[in-house]
Amino acid sequence: MNQHFGEGYAESIAKDQVIAELGGRTVEQAFADGADTRSVWKAVCAAFDVPERLR
């Protein structure tokens, strides 16, 4: 996330953005609930239209 969004914005996304693909949770909440990194990144990519080459 830092590479694509920059450190400050990535941190904000992780803490503040509720993502439907994560069951209505933030990235931090998903990780706290035991979600794996790959599934979280896929959800972020879908929610923020991350280019295919970075997925």
PDB file of N, CA, C and O in Angstrom:
ATOM      1  N   MET A   1       0.813  -1.175   0.000  1.00  0.00           N
ATOM      2  CA  MET A   1       0.000   0.000   0.000  1.00  0.00           C
ATOM      3  C   MET A   1       0.863   1.248   0.000  1.00  0.00           C
ATOM      4  O   MET A   1       0.555   2.225  -0.683  1.00  0.00           O
ATOM      5  N   ASN A   2       1.940   1.214   0.765  1.00  0.00           N
ATOM      6  CA  ASN A   2       2.833   2.388   0.797  1.00  0.00           C
ATOM      7  C   ASN A   2       3.385   2.704  -0.587  1.00  0.00           C
ATOM      8  O   ASN A   2       3.478   3.871  -0.967  1.00  0.00           O
ATOM      9  N   GLN A   3       3.747   1.681  -1.336  1.00  0.00           N
ATOM     10  CA  GLN A   3       4.321   1.891  -2.661  1.00  0.00           C
ATOM     11  C   GLN A   3       3.323   2.563  -3.598  1.00  0.00           C
ATOM     12  O   GLN A   3       3.691   3.456  -4.361  1.00  0.00           O
ATOM     13  N   HIS A   4       2.087   2.148  -3.545  1.00  0.00           N
ATOM     14  CA  HIS A   4       1.100   2.691  -4.475  1.00  0.00           C
ATOM     15  C   HIS A   4       0.501   4.021  -4.001  1.00  0.00           C
ATOM     16  O   HIS A   4       0.344   4.949  -4.794  1.00  0.00           O
ATOM     17  N   PHE A   5       0.169   4.111  -2.713  1.00  0.00           N
ATOM     18  CA  PHE A   5      -0.549   5.270  -2.195  1.00  0.00           C
ATOM     19  C   PHE A   5       0.337   6.298  -1.504  1.00  0.00           C
ATOM     20  O   PHE A   5      -0.075   7.442  -1.314  1.00  0.00           O
ATOM     21  N   GLY A   6       1.544   5.903  -1.130  1.00  0.00           N
ATOM     22  CA  GLY A   6       2.382   6.757  -0.292  1.00  0.00           C
ATOM     23  C   GLY A   6       2.087   6.441   1.171  1.00  0.00           C
ATOM     24  O   GLY A   6       0.975   6.039   1.516  1.00  0.00           O
ATOM     25  N   GLU A   7       3.076   6.623   2.016  1.00  0.00           N
ATOM     26  CA  GLU A   7       2.981   6.182   3.401  1.00  0.00           C
ATOM     27  C   GLU A   7       1.812   6.806   4.158  1.00  0.00           C
ATOM     28  O   GLU A   7       1.054   6.097   4.820  1.00  0.00           O
ATOM     29  N   GLY A   8       1.662   8.113   4.067  1.00  0.00           N
ATOM     30  CA  GLY A   8       0.598   8.789   4.818  1.00  0.00           C
ATOM     31  C   GLY A   8      -0.796   8.386   4.382  1.00  0.00           C
ATOM     32  O   GLY A   8      -1.662   8.122   5.217  1.00  0.00           O
ATOM     33  N   TYR A   9      -1.018   8.338   3.071  1.00  0.00           N
ATOM     34  CA  TYR A   9      -2.333   7.984   2.567  1.00  0.00           C
ATOM     35  C   TYR A   9      -2.628   6.504   2.822  1.00  0.00           C
ATOM     36  O   TYR A   9      -3.763   6.150   3.140  1.00  0.00           O
ATOM     37  N   ALA A  10      -1.630   5.646   2.689  1.00  0.00           N
ATOM     38  CA  ALA A  10      -1.816   4.218   2.961  1.00  0.00           C
ATOM     39  C   ALA A  10      -2.247   4.003   4.410  1.00  0.00           C
ATOM     40  O   ALA A  10      -3.122   3.184   4.690  1.00  0.00           O
ATOM     41  N   GLU A  11      -1.636   4.734   5.316  1.00  0.00           N
ATOM     42  CA  GLU A  11      -2.002   4.621   6.727  1.00  0.00           C
ATOM     43  C   GLU A  11      -3.448   5.063   6.943  1.00  0.00           C
ATOM     44  O   GLU A  11      -4.189   4.437   7.700  1.00  0.00           O
ATOM     45  N   SER A  12      -3.839   6.136   6.280  1.00  0.00           N
ATOM     46  CA  SER A  12      -5.209   6.622   6.385  1.00  0.00           C
ATOM     47  C   SER A  12      -6.201   5.600   5.841  1.00  0.00           C
ATOM     48  O   SER A  12      -7.240   5.347   6.452  1.00  0.00           O
ATOM     49  N   ILE A  13      -5.880   5.020   4.702  1.00  0.00           N
ATOM     50  CA  ILE A  13      -6.756   3.999   4.131  1.00  0.00           C
ATOM     51  C   ILE A  13      -6.902   2.835   5.099  1.00  0.00           C
ATOM     52  O   ILE A  13      -8.012   2.359   5.337  1.00  0.00           O
ATOM     53  N   ALA A  14      -5.803   2.381   5.650  1.00  0.00           N
ATOM     54  CA  ALA A  14      -5.823   1.224   6.551  1.00  0.00           C
ATOM     55  C   ALA A  14      -6.673   1.473   7.790  1.00  0.00           C
ATOM     56  O   ALA A  14      -7.341   0.564   8.283  1.00  0.00           O
ATOM     57  N   LYS A  15      -6.648   2.693   8.286  1.00  0.00           N
ATOM     58  CA  LYS A  15      -7.370   3.011   9.528  1.00  0.00           C
ATOM     59  C   LYS A  15      -8.793   3.493   9.305  1.00  0.00           C
ATOM     60  O   LYS A  15      -9.681   3.213  10.110  1.00  0.00           O
ATOM     61  N   ASP A  16      -9.014   4.221   8.207  1.00  0.00           N
ATOM     62  CA  ASP A  16     -10.258   4.989   8.079  1.00  0.00           C
ATOM     63  C   ASP A  16     -11.245   4.511   7.022  1.00  0.00           C
ATOM     64  O   ASP A  16     -12.440   4.780   7.141  1.00  0.00           O
ATOM     65  N   GLN A  17     -10.784   3.818   6.004  1.00  0.00           N
ATOM     66  CA  GLN A  17     -11.665   3.449   4.898  1.00  0.00           C
ATOM     67  C   GLN A  17     -12.329   2.099   5.136  1.00  0.00           C
ATOM     68  O   GLN A  17     -11.659   1.072   5.238  1.00  0.00           O
ATOM     69  N   VAL A  18     -13.640   2.117   5.221  1.00  0.00           N
ATOM     70  CA  VAL A  18     -14.401   0.875   5.325  1.00  0.00           C
ATOM     71  C   VAL A  18     -14.563   0.337   3.908  1.00  0.00           C
ATOM     72  O   VAL A  18     -15.031   1.041   3.014  1.00  0.00           O
ATOM     73  N   ILE A  19     -14.172  -0.909   3.717  1.00  0.00           N
ATOM     74  CA  ILE A  19     -14.157  -1.512   2.382  1.00  0.00           C
ATOM     75  C   ILE A  19     -15.178  -2.648   2.334  1.00  0.00           C
ATOM     76  O   ILE A  19     -15.112  -3.594   3.119  1.00  0.00           O
ATOM     77  N   ALA A  20     -16.116  -2.539   1.406  1.00  0.00           N
ATOM     78  CA  ALA A  20     -17.183  -3.535   1.290  1.00  0.00           C
ATOM     79  C   ALA A  20     -16.627  -4.942   1.091  1.00  0.00           C
ATOM     80  O   ALA A  20     -17.134  -5.903   1.669  1.00  0.00           O
ATOM     81  N   GLU A  21     -15.579  -5.061   0.268  1.00  0.00           N
ATOM     82  CA  GLU A  21     -14.994  -6.369  -0.027  1.00  0.00           C
ATOM     83  C   GLU A  21     -14.357  -7.020   1.202  1.00  0.00           C
ATOM     84  O   GLU A  21     -14.046  -8.212   1.194  1.00  0.00           O
ATOM     85  N   LEU A  22     -14.169  -6.235   2.243  1.00  0.00           N
ATOM     86  CA  LEU A  22     -13.638  -6.769   3.509  1.00  0.00           C
ATOM     87  C   LEU A  22     -14.762  -6.966   4.526  1.00  0.00           C
ATOM     88  O   LEU A  22     -14.520  -7.022   5.731  1.00  0.00           O
ATOM     89  N   GLY A  23     -15.963  -7.067   4.035  1.00  0.00           N
ATOM     90  CA  GLY A  23     -17.098  -7.278   4.928  1.00  0.00           C
ATOM     91  C   GLY A  23     -17.468  -6.032   5.717  1.00  0.00           C
ATOM     92  O   GLY A  23     -17.958  -6.123   6.842  1.00  0.00           O
ATOM     93  N   GLY A  24     -17.232  -4.872   5.124  1.00  0.00           N
ATOM     94  CA  GLY A  24     -17.562  -3.621   5.801  1.00  0.00           C
ATOM     95  C   GLY A  24     -16.594  -3.280   6.919  1.00  0.00           C
ATOM     96  O   GLY A  24     -16.956  -2.622   7.894  1.00  0.00           O
ATOM     97  N   ARG A  25     -15.357  -3.737   6.764  1.00  0.00           N
ATOM     98  CA  ARG A  25     -14.311  -3.456   7.763  1.00  0.00           C
ATOM     99  C   ARG A  25     -13.216  -2.624   7.132  1.00  0.00           C
ATOM    100  O   ARG A  25     -13.127  -2.509   5.909  1.00  0.00           O
ATOM    101  N   THR A  26     -12.385  -2.048   7.982  1.00  0.00           N
ATOM    102  CA  THR A  26     -11.173  -1.383   7.507  1.00  0.00           C
ATOM    103  C   THR A  26     -10.088  -2.443   7.334  1.00  0.00           C
ATOM    104  O   THR A  26     -10.250  -3.586   7.762  1.00  0.00           O
ATOM    105  N   VAL A  27      -8.992  -2.059   6.710  1.00  0.00           N
ATOM    106  CA  VAL A  27      -7.855  -2.961   6.568  1.00  0.00           C
ATOM    107  C   VAL A  27      -7.373  -3.398   7.957  1.00  0.00           C
ATOM    108  O   VAL A  27      -7.139  -4.584   8.188  1.00  0.00           O
ATOM    109  N   GLU A  28      -7.227  -2.457   8.866  1.00  0.00           N
ATOM    110  CA  GLU A  28      -6.761  -2.801  10.213  1.00  0.00           C
ATOM    111  C   GLU A  28      -7.707  -3.771  10.905  1.00  0.00           C
ATOM    112  O   GLU A  28      -7.258  -4.710  11.561  1.00  0.00           O
ATOM    113  N   GLN A  29      -9.013  -3.554  10.766  1.00  0.00           N
ATOM    114  CA  GLN A  29      -9.978  -4.465  11.385  1.00  0.00           C
ATOM    115  C   GLN A  29      -9.900  -5.852  10.769  1.00  0.00           C
ATOM    116  O   GLN A  29      -9.976  -6.858  11.475  1.00  0.00           O
ATOM    117  N   ALA A  30      -9.747  -5.904   9.453  1.00  0.00           N
ATOM    118  CA  ALA A  30      -9.639  -7.203   8.778  1.00  0.00           C
ATOM    119  C   ALA A  30      -8.425  -7.977   9.276  1.00  0.00           C
ATOM    120  O   ALA A  30      -8.520  -9.172   9.554  1.00  0.00           O
ATOM    121  N   PHE A  31      -7.283  -7.298   9.390  1.00  0.00           N
ATOM    122  CA  PHE A  31      -6.088  -7.969   9.906  1.00  0.00           C
ATOM    123  C   PHE A  31      -6.279  -8.399  11.359  1.00  0.00           C
ATOM    124  O   PHE A  31      -5.858  -9.491  11.741  1.00  0.00           O
ATOM    125  N   ALA A  32      -6.901  -7.564  12.157  1.00  0.00           N
ATOM    126  CA  ALA A  32      -7.149  -7.915  13.560  1.00  0.00           C
ATOM    127  C   ALA A  32      -8.049  -9.145  13.669  1.00  0.00           C
ATOM    128  O   ALA A  32      -7.951  -9.910  14.628  1.00  0.00           O
ATOM    129  N   ASP A  33      -8.919  -9.327  12.687  1.00  0.00           N
ATOM    130  CA  ASP A  33      -9.815 -10.484  12.670  1.00  0.00           C
ATOM    131  C   ASP A  33      -9.187 -11.707  12.018  1.00  0.00           C
ATOM    132  O   ASP A  33      -9.829 -12.750  11.901  1.00  0.00           O
ATOM    133  N   GLY A  34      -7.924 -11.582  11.590  1.00  0.00           N
ATOM    134  CA  GLY A  34      -7.199 -12.730  11.059  1.00  0.00           C
ATOM    135  C   GLY A  34      -7.196 -12.878   9.552  1.00  0.00           C
ATOM    136  O   GLY A  34      -6.789 -13.921   9.040  1.00  0.00           O
ATOM    137  N   ALA A  35      -7.638 -11.867   8.831  1.00  0.00           N
ATOM    138  CA  ALA A  35      -7.616 -11.948   7.360  1.00  0.00           C
ATOM    139  C   ALA A  35      -6.181 -12.037   6.859  1.00  0.00           C
ATOM    140  O   ALA A  35      -5.264 -11.470   7.451  1.00  0.00           O
ATOM    141  N   ASP A  36      -6.004 -12.763   5.752  1.00  0.00           N
ATOM    142  CA  ASP A  36      -4.654 -12.902   5.201  1.00  0.00           C
ATOM    143  C   ASP A  36      -4.327 -11.701   4.312  1.00  0.00           C
ATOM    144  O   ASP A  36      -5.214 -11.052   3.757  1.00  0.00           O
ATOM    145  N   THR A  37      -3.048 -11.430   4.196  1.00  0.00           N
ATOM    146  CA  THR A  37      -2.550 -10.257   3.475  1.00  0.00           C
ATOM    147  C   THR A  37      -3.026 -10.236   2.031  1.00  0.00           C
ATOM    148  O   THR A  37      -3.436  -9.188   1.532  1.00  0.00           O
ATOM    149  N   ARG A  38      -2.979 -11.358   1.364  1.00  0.00           N
ATOM    150  CA  ARG A  38      -3.347 -11.411  -0.056  1.00  0.00           C
ATOM    151  C   ARG A  38      -4.806 -11.014  -0.267  1.00  0.00           C
ATOM    152  O   ARG A  38      -5.103 -10.234  -1.172  1.00  0.00           O
ATOM    153  N   SER A  39      -5.714 -11.532   0.546  1.00  0.00           N
ATOM    154  CA  SER A  39      -7.129 -11.210   0.367  1.00  0.00           C
ATOM    155  C   SER A  39      -7.410  -9.742   0.688  1.00  0.00           C
ATOM    156  O   SER A  39      -8.260  -9.116   0.054  1.00  0.00           O
ATOM    157  N   VAL A  40      -6.701  -9.199   1.664  1.00  0.00           N
ATOM    158  CA  VAL A  40      -6.865  -7.787   1.994  1.00  0.00           C
ATOM    159  C   VAL A  40      -6.362  -6.929   0.833  1.00  0.00           C
ATOM    160  O   VAL A  40      -7.028  -5.971   0.441  1.00  0.00           O
ATOM    161  N   TRP A  41      -5.208  -7.259   0.289  1.00  0.00           N
ATOM    162  CA  TRP A  41      -4.667  -6.480  -0.829  1.00  0.00           C
ATOM    163  C   TRP A  41      -5.607  -6.552  -2.032  1.00  0.00           C
ATOM    164  O   TRP A  41      -5.821  -5.540  -2.700  1.00  0.00           O
ATOM    165  N   LYS A  42      -6.169  -7.716  -2.320  1.00  0.00           N
ATOM    166  CA  LYS A  42      -7.119  -7.844  -3.431  1.00  0.00           C
ATOM    167  C   LYS A  42      -8.327  -6.930  -3.212  1.00  0.00           C
ATOM    168  O   LYS A  42      -8.805  -6.298  -4.154  1.00  0.00           O
ATOM    169  N   ALA A  43      -8.809  -6.861  -2.003  1.00  0.00           N
ATOM    170  CA  ALA A  43      -9.950  -5.998  -1.688  1.00  0.00           C
ATOM    171  C   ALA A  43      -9.587  -4.525  -1.859  1.00  0.00           C
ATOM    172  O   ALA A  43     -10.381  -3.745  -2.386  1.00  0.00           O
ATOM    173  N   VAL A  44      -8.395  -4.145  -1.415  1.00  0.00           N
ATOM    174  CA  VAL A  44      -7.932  -2.763  -1.587  1.00  0.00           C
ATOM    175  C   VAL A  44      -7.803  -2.444  -3.072  1.00  0.00           C
ATOM    176  O   VAL A  44      -8.217  -1.374  -3.518  1.00  0.00           O
ATOM    177  N   CYS A  45      -7.235  -3.361  -3.830  1.00  0.00           N
ATOM    178  CA  CYS A  45      -7.077  -3.155  -5.274  1.00  0.00           C
ATOM    179  C   CYS A  45      -8.421  -2.933  -5.952  1.00  0.00           C
ATOM    180  O   CYS A  45      -8.557  -2.048  -6.797  1.00  0.00           O
ATOM    181  N   ALA A  46      -9.403  -3.727  -5.584  1.00  0.00           N
ATOM    182  CA  ALA A  46     -10.725  -3.595  -6.181  1.00  0.00           C
ATOM    183  C   ALA A  46     -11.386  -2.275  -5.780  1.00  0.00           C
ATOM    184  O   ALA A  46     -12.013  -1.615  -6.610  1.00  0.00           O
ATOM    185  N   ALA A  47     -11.248  -1.900  -4.536  1.00  0.00           N
ATOM    186  CA  ALA A  47     -11.906  -0.693  -4.042  1.00  0.00           C
ATOM    187  C   ALA A  47     -11.287   0.580  -4.591  1.00  0.00           C
ATOM    188  O   ALA A  47     -11.977   1.585  -4.757  1.00  0.00           O
ATOM    189  N   PHE A  48      -9.988   0.547  -4.875  1.00  0.00           N
ATOM    190  CA  PHE A  48      -9.282   1.757  -5.285  1.00  0.00           C
ATOM    191  C   PHE A  48      -8.736   1.697  -6.718  1.00  0.00           C
ATOM    192  O   PHE A  48      -7.904   2.521  -7.096  1.00  0.00           O
ATOM    193  N   ASP A  49      -9.195   0.737  -7.508  1.00  0.00           N
ATOM    194  CA  ASP A  49      -8.777   0.605  -8.902  1.00  0.00           C
ATOM    195  C   ASP A  49      -7.266   0.651  -9.079  1.00  0.00           C
ATOM    196  O   ASP A  49      -6.744   1.393  -9.910  1.00  0.00           O
ATOM    197  N   VAL A  50      -6.573  -0.160  -8.276  1.00  0.00           N
ATOM    198  CA  VAL A  50      -5.110  -0.255  -8.387  1.00  0.00           C
ATOM    199  C   VAL A  50      -4.784  -0.916  -9.729  1.00  0.00           C
ATOM    200  O   VAL A  50      -5.409  -1.914 -10.088  1.00  0.00           O
ATOM    201  N   PRO A  51      -3.822  -0.381 -10.470  1.00  0.00           N
ATOM    202  CA  PRO A  51      -3.461  -0.956 -11.767  1.00  0.00           C
ATOM    203  C   PRO A  51      -3.073  -2.435 -11.657  1.00  0.00           C
ATOM    204  O   PRO A  51      -2.473  -2.866 -10.672  1.00  0.00           O
ATOM    205  N   GLU A  52      -3.423  -3.180 -12.669  1.00  0.00           N
ATOM    206  CA  GLU A  52      -3.181  -4.629 -12.700  1.00  0.00           C
ATOM    207  C   GLU A  52      -1.726  -4.978 -12.428  1.00  0.00           C
ATOM    208  O   GLU A  52      -1.453  -5.979 -11.765  1.00  0.00           O
ATOM    209  N   ARG A  53      -0.796  -4.190 -12.915  1.00  0.00           N
ATOM    210  CA  ARG A  53       0.638  -4.490 -12.748  1.00  0.00           C
ATOM    211  C   ARG A  53       1.082  -4.431 -11.287  1.00  0.00           C
ATOM    212  O   ARG A  53       2.139  -4.963 -10.947  1.00  0.00           O
ATOM    213  N   LEU A  54       0.304  -3.803 -10.429  1.00  0.00           N
ATOM    214  CA  LEU A  54       0.654  -3.709  -9.012  1.00  0.00           C
ATOM    215  C   LEU A  54      -0.105  -4.701  -8.139  1.00  0.00           C
ATOM    216  O   LEU A  54       0.101  -4.764  -6.927  1.00  0.00           O
ATOM    217  N   ARG A  55      -0.963  -5.453  -8.755  1.00  0.00           N
ATOM    218  CA  ARG A  55      -1.792  -6.374  -7.964  1.00  0.00           C
ATOM    219  C   ARG A  55      -1.087  -7.617  -7.607  1.00  0.00           C
ATOM    220  O   ARG A  55      -1.660  -8.483  -6.945  1.00  0.00           O
TER     221      ARG A  55
END
